[in-house]
Amino acid sequence: MSNRFKCPSTWLSLVAALVLGLSSSLVLADENEKAISDRLTKNIPGLSVANVRKSDAPGLYEVQTSTGETVYATENGDFLLTGDLLQVTDSGIANVTETRRATRRADVLAEFGASGVIRFPAEGEEKAVVAVFTDIDCPYCRKLHDEMPKLNKMGITVDYYGFPRSGPGTASFKKYESVWCSDDQRKAMDAAKQGRQVAAKTCENPVRAQFELGGQIGVTGTPAIVLEDGNMVRGYVPAEKLAEGLGLL
């Protein structure tokens, strides 16, 4: 029998050393993450750090802000890098930052939930669901809405989240609230998107929460189409192109 099976104490010591080393590295990582968060919060007024984690690039930490932005910091937080982190792979260039953004978008949307959306459901079998942050007065949002029948016939459910770009308290914002508070939301949305008058209504509504949600996940313009995997399509795309990108054509 091999000697290595005759010395269990040696193996126990080795395992203990490995576990201790692993624990130490985890503690160090946590200390670095806390130190970076504390340093940035202290020295950059108005910055709210949501999360700090090791990035895929050795020596760099990924910093997520509460507004959905991503920056990179060195271990001591003395140096910051902005922009997307790209990785050279055997199949080409991969955008590491955008992949992380997509994951975060999907997680944030899932946590927020679909309660309060104005839904235009797929006809027949539902093949995909997209979240669309929309502004009633945005011309390209209206152009996309004109293709709603096509999207629904292709099996795509559209969940509208309110993102009136002019912000709370504005005429456009109140218009979206009136649509949401209507007895028939889809009918009111159709009318509003066609430029027709919608009766002014007020009620407890999620429009402001949806507007803030858009800011959290990086919506800067409308329409912003968020796919189920968290990837975002910025701006108008024809129904056929969207279906093609979803793998439905």
C-alpha atoms as an extended CHARMM CRD file, in Angstrom:
* protein
*
       249  EXT
         1         1  MET       CA              0.0000000000        0.0000000000        0.0000000000  PROA      1               0.0000000000
         2         2  SER       CA              1.2650000000        3.4910000000       -0.8160000000  PROA      2               0.0000000000
         3         3  ASN       CA              2.6920000000        5.4920000000        2.0900000000  PROA      3               0.0000000000
         4         4  ARG       CA              0.3750000000        8.3690000000        1.3790000000  PROA      4               0.0000000000
         5         5  PHE       CA             -2.5460000000        6.3320000000        2.7200000000  PROA      5               0.0000000000
         6         6  LYS       CA             -0.7000000000        5.6090000000        5.9540000000  PROA      6               0.0000000000
         7         7  CYS       CA             -0.3880000000        9.2590000000        7.0390000000  PROA      7               0.0000000000
         8         8  PRO       CA             -3.8650000000       10.7070000000        7.4490000000  PROA      8               0.0000000000
         9         9  SER       CA             -2.5300000000       13.4510000000        9.7110000000  PROA      9               0.0000000000
        10        10  THR       CA             -0.3490000000       14.7050000000        6.8630000000  PROA      10              0.0000000000
        11        11  TRP       CA             -3.3300000000       14.8980000000        4.5470000000  PROA      11              0.0000000000
        12        12  LEU       CA             -5.4440000000       16.6010000000        7.1870000000  PROA      12              0.0000000000
        13        13  SER       CA             -2.7480000000       19.2140000000        7.6610000000  PROA      13              0.0000000000
        14        14  LEU       CA             -2.5330000000       19.7800000000        3.9070000000  PROA      14              0.0000000000
        15        15  VAL       CA             -6.3030000000       20.1530000000        3.5660000000  PROA      15              0.0000000000
        16        16  ALA       CA             -6.3790000000       22.5150000000        6.5300000000  PROA      16              0.0000000000
        17        17  ALA       CA             -3.6410000000       24.6270000000        4.9760000000  PROA      17              0.0000000000
        18        18  LEU       CA             -5.4740000000       24.7870000000        1.6600000000  PROA      18              0.0000000000
        19        19  VAL       CA             -8.7400000000       25.7790000000        3.3530000000  PROA      19              0.0000000000
        20        20  LEU       CA             -6.9430000000       28.4130000000        5.4360000000  PROA      20              0.0000000000
        21        21  GLY       CA             -5.2770000000       29.8340000000        2.3240000000  PROA      21              0.0000000000
        22        22  LEU       CA             -8.5910000000       29.9420000000        0.4680000000  PROA      22              0.0000000000
        23        23  SER       CA            -10.3100000000       31.6290000000        3.4170000000  PROA      23              0.0000000000
        24        24  SER       CA             -7.5330000000       34.2140000000        3.6290000000  PROA      24              0.0000000000
        25        25  SER       CA             -7.8630000000       35.0630000000       -0.0660000000  PROA      25              0.0000000000
        26        26  LEU       CA            -11.6350000000       35.4410000000        0.2850000000  PROA      26              0.0000000000
        27        27  VAL       CA            -11.2260000000       37.7400000000        3.2710000000  PROA      27              0.0000000000
        28        28  LEU       CA             -8.6570000000       39.7870000000        1.3350000000  PROA      28              0.0000000000
        29        29  ALA       CA            -11.0350000000       40.0800000000       -1.5850000000  PROA      29              0.0000000000
        30        30  ASP       CA            -13.8160000000       41.2490000000        0.7390000000  PROA      30              0.0000000000
        31        31  GLU       CA            -11.4770000000       43.7730000000        2.3740000000  PROA      31              0.0000000000
        32        32  ASN       CA            -10.4480000000       45.1360000000       -1.0210000000  PROA      32              0.0000000000
        33        33  GLU       CA            -14.0710000000       45.4330000000       -2.1150000000  PROA      33              0.0000000000
        34        34  LYS       CA            -15.0320000000       47.2910000000        1.0650000000  PROA      34              0.0000000000
        35        35  ALA       CA            -11.9560000000       49.5260000000        0.8660000000  PROA      35              0.0000000000
        36        36  ILE       CA            -12.7280000000       50.4860000000       -2.7370000000  PROA      36              0.0000000000
        37        37  SER       CA            -16.3730000000       51.1960000000       -1.9260000000  PROA      37              0.0000000000
        38        38  ASP       CA            -15.4690000000       53.2980000000        1.1180000000  PROA      38              0.0000000000
        39        39  ARG       CA            -12.7670000000       55.2420000000       -0.7390000000  PROA      39              0.0000000000
        40        40  LEU       CA            -14.9370000000       56.0840000000       -3.7370000000  PROA      40              0.0000000000
        41        41  THR       CA            -17.9470000000       57.0030000000       -1.6120000000  PROA      41              0.0000000000
        42        42  LYS       CA            -15.8180000000       59.2640000000        0.5720000000  PROA      42              0.0000000000
        43        43  ASN       CA            -13.9190000000       61.0220000000       -2.2120000000  PROA      43              0.0000000000
        44        44  ILE       CA            -16.5360000000       61.3220000000       -4.9670000000  PROA      44              0.0000000000
        45        45  PRO       CA            -19.5080000000       63.4160000000       -3.7670000000  PROA      45              0.0000000000
        46        46  GLY       CA            -22.8570000000       62.1190000000       -4.9180000000  PROA      46              0.0000000000
        47        47  LEU       CA            -21.5550000000       58.6980000000       -5.9370000000  PROA      47              0.0000000000
        48        48  SER       CA            -23.5910000000       55.7840000000       -4.6250000000  PROA      48              0.0000000000
        49        49  VAL       CA            -21.8210000000       52.4270000000       -4.9560000000  PROA      49              0.0000000000
        50        50  ALA       CA            -24.2220000000       49.5130000000       -5.4050000000  PROA      50              0.0000000000
        51        51  ASN       CA            -21.7050000000       46.6930000000       -5.6670000000  PROA      51              0.0000000000
        52        52  VAL       CA            -17.9880000000       45.9520000000       -5.9470000000  PROA      52              0.0000000000
        53        53  ARG       CA            -16.5920000000       42.6470000000       -7.2190000000  PROA      53              0.0000000000
        54        54  LYS       CA            -13.4570000000       41.2460000000       -8.7870000000  PROA      54              0.0000000000
        55        55  SER       CA            -13.5500000000       41.6770000000      -12.5380000000  PROA      55              0.0000000000
        56        56  ASP       CA            -12.4530000000       39.0870000000      -15.0820000000  PROA      56              0.0000000000
        57        57  ALA       CA             -9.2360000000       41.0930000000      -15.5590000000  PROA      57              0.0000000000
        58        58  PRO       CA             -6.6180000000       40.3540000000      -12.8580000000  PROA      58              0.0000000000
        59        59  GLY       CA             -6.0190000000       43.2990000000      -10.5490000000  PROA      59              0.0000000000
        60        60  LEU       CA             -9.1730000000       45.1800000000      -11.5180000000  PROA      60              0.0000000000
        61        61  TYR       CA            -12.4300000000       45.4480000000       -9.5860000000  PROA      61              0.0000000000
        62        62  GLU       CA            -15.7930000000       46.1090000000      -11.1680000000  PROA      62              0.0000000000
        63        63  VAL       CA            -17.7590000000       48.8910000000       -9.4890000000  PROA      63              0.0000000000
        64        64  GLN       CA            -21.5000000000       49.1400000000      -10.1090000000  PROA      64              0.0000000000
        65        65  THR       CA            -23.1420000000       52.4330000000       -9.2150000000  PROA      65              0.0000000000
        66        66  SER       CA            -26.7580000000       52.8580000000       -8.1670000000  PROA      66              0.0000000000
        67        67  THR       CA            -27.4630000000       54.4890000000      -11.5440000000  PROA      67              0.0000000000
        68        68  GLY       CA            -26.3620000000       51.3610000000      -13.4130000000  PROA      68              0.0000000000
        69        69  GLU       CA            -22.9800000000       52.6720000000      -14.5610000000  PROA      69              0.0000000000
        70        70  THR       CA            -19.8770000000       50.4710000000      -14.4790000000  PROA      70              0.0000000000
        71        71  VAL       CA            -16.3360000000       51.6410000000      -13.7520000000  PROA      71              0.0000000000
        72        72  TYR       CA            -13.1910000000       49.7120000000      -12.8880000000  PROA      72              0.0000000000
        73        73  ALA       CA            -10.8580000000       50.3340000000       -9.9620000000  PROA      73              0.0000000000
        74        74  THR       CA             -7.4110000000       49.1230000000       -8.9510000000  PROA      74              0.0000000000
        75        75  GLU       CA             -7.1010000000       47.1410000000       -5.7230000000  PROA      75              0.0000000000
        76        76  ASN       CA             -6.5630000000       50.2060000000       -3.5540000000  PROA      76              0.0000000000
        77        77  GLY       CA             -9.1180000000       52.3410000000       -5.3670000000  PROA      77              0.0000000000
        78        78  ASP       CA             -6.5030000000       54.9370000000       -6.3380000000  PROA      78              0.0000000000
        79        79  PHE       CA             -7.0700000000       54.5740000000      -10.0730000000  PROA      79              0.0000000000
        80        80  LEU       CA            -10.3010000000       54.3200000000      -12.0510000000  PROA      80              0.0000000000
        81        81  LEU       CA            -10.9710000000       53.1960000000      -15.5990000000  PROA      81              0.0000000000
        82        82  THR       CA            -14.1130000000       54.0640000000      -17.5210000000  PROA      82              0.0000000000
        83        83  GLY       CA            -15.4060000000       52.4030000000      -20.6530000000  PROA      83              0.0000000000
        84        84  ASP       CA            -16.1120000000       48.8140000000      -21.6190000000  PROA      84              0.0000000000
        85        85  LEU       CA            -13.7720000000       45.9780000000      -20.6890000000  PROA      85              0.0000000000
        86        86  LEU       CA            -13.0440000000       43.8880000000      -23.7840000000  PROA      86              0.0000000000
        87        87  GLN       CA            -11.6010000000       40.3770000000      -23.7720000000  PROA      87              0.0000000000
        88        88  VAL       CA             -9.6630000000       38.7920000000      -26.6140000000  PROA      88              0.0000000000
        89        89  THR       CA            -10.9980000000       35.2700000000      -27.1810000000  PROA      89              0.0000000000
        90        90  ASP       CA            -10.3700000000       32.5550000000      -29.7670000000  PROA      90              0.0000000000
        91        91  SER       CA            -13.5580000000       33.6090000000      -31.5460000000  PROA      91              0.0000000000
        92        92  GLY       CA            -12.8730000000       37.3530000000      -31.4650000000  PROA      92              0.0000000000
        93        93  ILE       CA            -13.5330000000       40.2520000000      -29.0960000000  PROA      93              0.0000000000
        94        94  ALA       CA            -16.0250000000       39.7940000000      -26.2570000000  PROA      94              0.0000000000
        95        95  ASN       CA            -17.5280000000       42.7710000000      -24.4320000000  PROA      95              0.0000000000
        96        96  VAL       CA            -17.2510000000       41.6820000000      -20.7990000000  PROA      96              0.0000000000
        97        97  THR       CA            -18.8590000000       44.8580000000      -19.4660000000  PROA      97              0.0000000000
        98        98  GLU       CA            -21.9510000000       44.6170000000      -21.6430000000  PROA      98              0.0000000000
        99        99  THR       CA            -22.3990000000       40.9690000000      -20.6940000000  PROA      99              0.0000000000
       100       100  ARG       CA            -22.3850000000       41.9880000000      -17.0250000000  PROA      100             0.0000000000
       101       101  ARG       CA            -24.7840000000       44.8490000000      -17.7550000000  PROA      101             0.0000000000
       102       102  ALA       CA            -27.1830000000       42.4370000000      -19.4400000000  PROA      102             0.0000000000
       103       103  THR       CA            -27.0850000000       40.0560000000      -16.4830000000  PROA      103             0.0000000000
       104       104  ARG       CA            -27.7440000000       42.9100000000      -14.0850000000  PROA      104             0.0000000000
       105       105  ARG       CA            -30.6240000000       44.2450000000      -16.2260000000  PROA      105             0.0000000000
       106       106  ALA       CA            -32.2870000000       40.8350000000      -16.2610000000  PROA      106             0.0000000000
       107       107  ASP       CA            -31.8800000000       40.5090000000      -12.4850000000  PROA      107             0.0000000000
       108       108  VAL       CA            -33.2080000000       44.0140000000      -11.7590000000  PROA      108             0.0000000000
       109       109  LEU       CA            -36.2020000000       43.5340000000      -14.0670000000  PROA      109             0.0000000000
       110       110  ALA       CA            -36.9860000000       40.1560000000      -12.5200000000  PROA      110             0.0000000000
       111       111  GLU       CA            -36.8310000000       41.6750000000       -9.0360000000  PROA      111             0.0000000000
       112       112  PHE       CA            -39.0760000000       44.5820000000      -10.0780000000  PROA      112             0.0000000000
       113       113  GLY       CA            -41.5710000000       42.2010000000      -11.6700000000  PROA      113             0.0000000000
       114       114  ALA       CA            -44.1350000000       42.6950000000      -14.4090000000  PROA      114             0.0000000000
       115       115  SER       CA            -46.8760000000       44.0260000000      -12.1530000000  PROA      115             0.0000000000
       116       116  GLY       CA            -48.0590000000       47.3590000000      -13.5090000000  PROA      116             0.0000000000
       117       117  VAL       CA            -46.8650000000       46.9310000000      -17.0810000000  PROA      117             0.0000000000
       118       118  ILE       CA            -49.2340000000       47.5890000000      -19.9620000000  PROA      118             0.0000000000
       119       119  ARG       CA            -49.1090000000       44.2730000000      -21.7820000000  PROA      119             0.0000000000
       120       120  PHE       CA            -49.8070000000       43.5630000000      -25.4300000000  PROA      120             0.0000000000
       121       121  PRO       CA            -49.8490000000       39.7490000000      -25.4480000000  PROA      121             0.0000000000
       122       122  ALA       CA            -48.7350000000       37.4420000000      -28.2290000000  PROA      122             0.0000000000
       123       123  GLU       CA            -51.4040000000       35.8870000000      -30.3980000000  PROA      123             0.0000000000
       124       124  GLY       CA            -51.4470000000       32.1130000000      -30.0340000000  PROA      124             0.0000000000
       125       125  GLU       CA            -48.2000000000       30.5950000000      -28.7930000000  PROA      125             0.0000000000
       126       126  GLU       CA            -45.9890000000       33.0180000000      -26.9080000000  PROA      126             0.0000000000
       127       127  LYS       CA            -42.4550000000       32.6940000000      -28.2540000000  PROA      127             0.0000000000
       128       128  ALA       CA            -40.7580000000       35.6800000000      -26.6170000000  PROA      128             0.0000000000
       129       129  VAL       CA            -41.3890000000       38.5120000000      -24.1640000000  PROA      129             0.0000000000
       130       130  VAL       CA            -39.7240000000       41.9090000000      -24.5140000000  PROA      130             0.0000000000
       131       131  ALA       CA            -39.7760000000       44.8300000000      -22.1040000000  PROA      131             0.0000000000
       132       132  VAL       CA            -40.1110000000       48.1600000000      -23.8910000000  PROA      132             0.0000000000
       133       133  PHE       CA            -39.4250000000       51.4220000000      -22.0830000000  PROA      133             0.0000000000
       134       134  THR       CA            -41.5800000000       53.8830000000      -23.9630000000  PROA      134             0.0000000000
       135       135  ASP       CA            -42.5590000000       57.5390000000      -24.1940000000  PROA      135             0.0000000000
       136       136  ILE       CA            -45.9740000000       58.2320000000      -25.6830000000  PROA      136             0.0000000000
       137       137  ASP       CA            -44.7610000000       61.4050000000      -27.4220000000  PROA      137             0.0000000000
       138       138  CYS       CA            -41.5950000000       59.8220000000      -28.8840000000  PROA      138             0.0000000000
       139       139  PRO       CA            -41.9640000000       59.5230000000      -32.7100000000  PROA      139             0.0000000000
       140       140  TYR       CA            -39.9650000000       56.3000000000      -32.9240000000  PROA      140             0.0000000000
       141       141  CYS       CA            -41.9400000000       54.8130000000      -30.0310000000  PROA      141             0.0000000000
       142       142  ARG       CA            -45.0660000000       55.4890000000      -32.0690000000  PROA      142             0.0000000000
       143       143  LYS       CA            -43.4610000000       53.8960000000      -35.1020000000  PROA      143             0.0000000000
       144       144  LEU       CA            -42.7070000000       50.7610000000      -33.0740000000  PROA      144             0.0000000000
       145       145  HSD       CA            -46.2430000000       50.7300000000      -31.6810000000  PROA      145             0.0000000000
       146       146  ASP       CA            -47.6450000000       50.8090000000      -35.2100000000  PROA      146             0.0000000000
       147       147  GLU       CA            -46.0200000000       47.3890000000      -35.6530000000  PROA      147             0.0000000000
       148       148  MET       CA            -47.5780000000       45.9250000000      -32.5190000000  PROA      148             0.0000000000
       149       149  PRO       CA            -50.0200000000       43.7250000000      -34.4910000000  PROA      149             0.0000000000
       150       150  LYS       CA            -47.0660000000       42.2250000000      -36.4110000000  PROA      150             0.0000000000
       151       151  LEU       CA            -45.0850000000       41.6070000000      -33.2420000000  PROA      151             0.0000000000
       152       152  ASN       CA            -48.0220000000       39.9380000000      -31.5110000000  PROA      152             0.0000000000
       153       153  LYS       CA            -48.7880000000       37.7550000000      -34.5470000000  PROA      153             0.0000000000
       154       154  MET       CA            -45.1790000000       36.5570000000      -34.5420000000  PROA      154             0.0000000000
       155       155  GLY       CA            -45.6000000000       35.3520000000      -30.9600000000  PROA      155             0.0000000000
       156       156  ILE       CA            -43.9290000000       38.2980000000      -29.2370000000  PROA      156             0.0000000000
       157       157  THR       CA            -45.4840000000       39.7170000000      -26.0710000000  PROA      157             0.0000000000
       158       158  VAL       CA            -44.6450000000       43.3640000000      -25.4380000000  PROA      158             0.0000000000
       159       159  ASP       CA            -44.5940000000       44.6840000000      -21.8750000000  PROA      159             0.0000000000
       160       160  TYR       CA            -44.6190000000       48.4840000000      -21.7900000000  PROA      160             0.0000000000
       161       161  TYR       CA            -42.7840000000       50.2640000000      -18.9870000000  PROA      161             0.0000000000
       162       162  GLY       CA            -43.3170000000       53.9990000000      -18.7000000000  PROA      162             0.0000000000
       163       163  PHE       CA            -40.3110000000       56.1780000000      -19.4750000000  PROA      163             0.0000000000
       164       164  PRO       CA            -41.5790000000       59.6830000000      -20.3350000000  PROA      164             0.0000000000
       165       165  ARG       CA            -38.2380000000       61.3140000000      -21.1100000000  PROA      165             0.0000000000
       166       166  SER       CA            -39.2800000000       64.7790000000      -19.9300000000  PROA      166             0.0000000000
       167       167  GLY       CA            -39.5920000000       63.4400000000      -16.3930000000  PROA      167             0.0000000000
       168       168  PRO       CA            -42.1370000000       63.5500000000      -13.5510000000  PROA      168             0.0000000000
       169       169  GLY       CA            -44.6300000000       66.3840000000      -13.4690000000  PROA      169             0.0000000000
       170       170  THR       CA            -44.4240000000       67.1390000000      -17.1920000000  PROA      170             0.0000000000
       171       171  ALA       CA            -47.2850000000       66.9730000000      -19.6930000000  PROA      171             0.0000000000
       172       172  SER       CA            -45.8700000000       63.8250000000      -21.2780000000  PROA      172             0.0000000000
       173       173  PHE       CA            -45.5480000000       62.1560000000      -17.8850000000  PROA      173             0.0000000000
       174       174  LYS       CA            -49.1400000000       63.0290000000      -16.9640000000  PROA      174             0.0000000000
       175       175  LYS       CA            -50.2930000000       61.6850000000      -20.3230000000  PROA      175             0.0000000000
       176       176  TYR       CA            -48.7190000000       58.3040000000      -19.5580000000  PROA      176             0.0000000000
       177       177  GLU       CA            -50.3600000000       58.3130000000      -16.1280000000  PROA      177             0.0000000000
       178       178  SER       CA            -53.7290000000       58.9960000000      -17.7730000000  PROA      178             0.0000000000
       179       179  VAL       CA            -53.2210000000       56.0340000000      -20.0930000000  PROA      179             0.0000000000
       180       180  TRP       CA            -52.2690000000       53.7920000000      -17.1820000000  PROA      180             0.0000000000
       181       181  CYS       CA            -55.2850000000       54.9140000000      -15.1420000000  PROA      181             0.0000000000
       182       182  SER       CA            -57.7200000000       54.3460000000      -18.0250000000  PROA      182             0.0000000000
       183       183  ASP       CA            -60.3300000000       51.6270000000      -17.7810000000  PROA      183             0.0000000000
       184       184  ASP       CA            -58.9460000000       50.0510000000      -20.9690000000  PROA      184             0.0000000000
       185       185  GLN       CA            -55.1840000000       50.6050000000      -20.9200000000  PROA      185             0.0000000000
       186       186  ARG       CA            -54.4310000000       49.0600000000      -24.3120000000  PROA      186             0.0000000000
       187       187  LYS       CA            -57.1620000000       51.0410000000      -26.0410000000  PROA      187             0.0000000000
       188       188  ALA       CA            -55.9400000000       54.2340000000      -24.3780000000  PROA      188             0.0000000000
       189       189  MET       CA            -52.3460000000       53.4640000000      -25.3660000000  PROA      189             0.0000000000
       190       190  ASP       CA            -53.3940000000       52.9100000000      -28.9810000000  PROA      190             0.0000000000
       191       191  ALA       CA            -55.1670000000       56.2580000000      -28.9890000000  PROA      191             0.0000000000
       192       192  ALA       CA            -52.2980000000       58.1300000000      -27.3410000000  PROA      192             0.0000000000
       193       193  LYS       CA            -49.7080000000       56.6180000000      -29.6860000000  PROA      193             0.0000000000
       194       194  GLN       CA            -51.8270000000       57.8000000000      -32.6250000000  PROA      194             0.0000000000
       195       195  GLY       CA            -51.8180000000       61.3370000000      -31.2370000000  PROA      195             0.0000000000
       196       196  ARG       CA            -55.4580000000       61.2510000000      -30.1970000000  PROA      196             0.0000000000
       197       197  GLN       CA            -56.6820000000       62.8220000000      -26.9640000000  PROA      197             0.0000000000
       198       198  VAL       CA            -56.8940000000       60.6080000000      -23.8850000000  PROA      198             0.0000000000
       199       199  ALA       CA            -59.1070000000       61.7020000000      -21.0020000000  PROA      199             0.0000000000
       200       200  ALA       CA            -57.0030000000       63.0220000000      -18.1330000000  PROA      200             0.0000000000
       201       201  LYS       CA            -57.1100000000       60.6630000000      -15.1740000000  PROA      201             0.0000000000
       202       202  THR       CA            -55.1990000000       60.2520000000      -11.9450000000  PROA      202             0.0000000000
       203       203  CYS       CA            -54.8130000000       57.2470000000       -9.6930000000  PROA      203             0.0000000000
       204       204  GLU       CA            -52.1570000000       55.4350000000       -7.7320000000  PROA      204             0.0000000000
       205       205  ASN       CA            -49.8040000000       54.2280000000      -10.4640000000  PROA      205             0.0000000000
       206       206  PRO       CA            -46.3080000000       52.7680000000      -11.0500000000  PROA      206             0.0000000000
       207       207  VAL       CA            -45.1710000000       55.2010000000      -13.7670000000  PROA      207             0.0000000000
       208       208  ARG       CA            -42.6180000000       56.9960000000      -11.6000000000  PROA      208             0.0000000000
       209       209  ALA       CA            -41.2680000000       53.6840000000      -10.2940000000  PROA      209             0.0000000000
       210       210  GLN       CA            -40.9300000000       52.4100000000      -13.8620000000  PROA      210             0.0000000000
       211       211  PHE       CA            -39.2260000000       55.6470000000      -14.9190000000  PROA      211             0.0000000000
       212       212  GLU       CA            -36.6990000000       55.2360000000      -12.0890000000  PROA      212             0.0000000000
       213       213  LEU       CA            -36.2660000000       51.5690000000      -13.0050000000  PROA      213             0.0000000000
       214       214  GLY       CA            -35.2810000000       52.6260000000      -16.5150000000  PROA      214             0.0000000000
       215       215  GLY       CA            -32.5960000000       54.8690000000      -15.0700000000  PROA      215             0.0000000000
       216       216  GLN       CA            -31.2580000000       52.0220000000      -12.9480000000  PROA      216             0.0000000000
       217       217  ILE       CA            -30.7530000000       49.7250000000      -15.9160000000  PROA      217             0.0000000000
       218       218  GLY       CA            -29.2450000000       52.3080000000      -18.2400000000  PROA      218             0.0000000000
       219       219  VAL       CA            -32.1700000000       53.5150000000      -20.3370000000  PROA      219             0.0000000000
       220       220  THR       CA            -31.1860000000       56.8600000000      -21.8350000000  PROA      220             0.0000000000
       221       221  GLY       CA            -33.6070000000       57.1360000000      -24.7510000000  PROA      221             0.0000000000
       222       222  THR       CA            -36.7490000000       55.5810000000      -26.1360000000  PROA      222             0.0000000000
       223       223  PRO       CA            -37.7750000000       53.1370000000      -27.2770000000  PROA      223             0.0000000000
       224       224  ALA       CA            -35.4320000000       50.9070000000      -25.2890000000  PROA      224             0.0000000000
       225       225  ILE       CA            -36.1550000000       47.2150000000      -25.8620000000  PROA      225             0.0000000000
       226       226  VAL       CA            -34.8560000000       44.8400000000      -23.2030000000  PROA      226             0.0000000000
       227       227  LEU       CA            -34.7270000000       41.1730000000      -24.1900000000  PROA      227             0.0000000000
       228       228  GLU       CA            -35.2650000000       38.2950000000      -21.7830000000  PROA      228             0.0000000000
       229       229  ASP       CA            -31.5050000000       37.7710000000      -21.3870000000  PROA      229             0.0000000000
       230       230  GLY       CA            -31.0560000000       41.4110000000      -20.3770000000  PROA      230             0.0000000000
       231       231  ASN       CA            -29.5200000000       42.6260000000      -23.6330000000  PROA      231             0.0000000000
       232       232  MET       CA            -30.8420000000       46.0030000000      -24.7260000000  PROA      232             0.0000000000
       233       233  VAL       CA            -31.7960000000       47.1580000000      -28.1970000000  PROA      233             0.0000000000
       234       234  ARG       CA            -31.6050000000       50.9480000000      -28.2180000000  PROA      234             0.0000000000
       235       235  GLY       CA            -34.0210000000       52.6680000000      -30.5580000000  PROA      235             0.0000000000
       236       236  TYR       CA            -36.5660000000       51.5660000000      -33.1240000000  PROA      236             0.0000000000
       237       237  VAL       CA            -36.1240000000       48.3560000000      -35.0940000000  PROA      237             0.0000000000
       238       238  PRO       CA            -38.6680000000       46.9300000000      -37.5760000000  PROA      238             0.0000000000
       239       239  ALA       CA            -40.7490000000       44.0350000000      -36.3160000000  PROA      239             0.0000000000
       240       240  GLU       CA            -39.0980000000       41.5600000000      -38.6990000000  PROA      240             0.0000000000
       241       241  LYS       CA            -35.6050000000       42.5710000000      -37.5600000000  PROA      241             0.0000000000
       242       242  LEU       CA            -36.5550000000       42.2060000000      -33.9090000000  PROA      242             0.0000000000
       243       243  ALA       CA            -38.0820000000       38.7880000000      -34.5520000000  PROA      243             0.0000000000
       244       244  GLU       CA            -34.9710000000       37.7730000000      -36.4870000000  PROA      244             0.0000000000
       245       245  GLY       CA            -32.7440000000       38.8750000000      -33.6050000000  PROA      245             0.0000000000
       246       246  LEU       CA            -34.8700000000       36.7940000000      -31.2410000000  PROA      246             0.0000000000
       247       247  GLY       CA            -34.3580000000       33.7560000000      -33.4540000000  PROA      247             0.0000000000
       248       248  LEU       CA            -37.9950000000       33.5750000000      -34.4940000000  PROA      248             0.0000000000
       249       249  LEU       CA            -37.4010000000       33.9680000000      -38.2530000000  PROA      249             0.0000000000
